[in-house]
Amino acid sequence: NKLAWIYGQGEGVPRDRAKCTYWAKRSADMGDAEGIYNHGIHHVNGDFGSPDIDAANRLWLLAAQKDYPPAMANLGLSYFHGNGFPRDLGAALTWMRKCALPDEPKGMAMVAQFYQFGLGVPTDLVEALAWYLLARGRNPNADEGIALLSSKLTPLQQAQAKSRADELRRQVVPL
């Protein structure tokens, strides 16, 4: 997977998309979660011909089953947008939560947005603020969300969100 990245970025070698794709596939074939995820990205980009979101989703599911948060986030986005799956906000939120709980700030901010905007769940600004607080300082969307929601919530609601964030923080398990 490191070789795929080196060729993809041109890090010390000429940038070579074919070698990048080759090494990403080799990494995936060896069962490396990041390699499997990246192989899915190559399918979306059409590096094997036409873009293939179904192949990418299958690969991301394999990587997600190996606890790889970026794959979980991409599955969530696929369900959210209906890319390769019927649009399902419940499944999207489930994958985003799975992405968030291994201490992934991108997933935390995305879960917050589900509650902030009532996407498949009732709007809950306290819950949204709690998730943004988890990602504070590690995701620009989280910092913006905190500022916005703090201006809309009462001091009591802000305290409830902080308490909920503490509760959620105990559930977060770094990989």
Beta strands, then each sheet from edge to edge (+ up, - down):
end
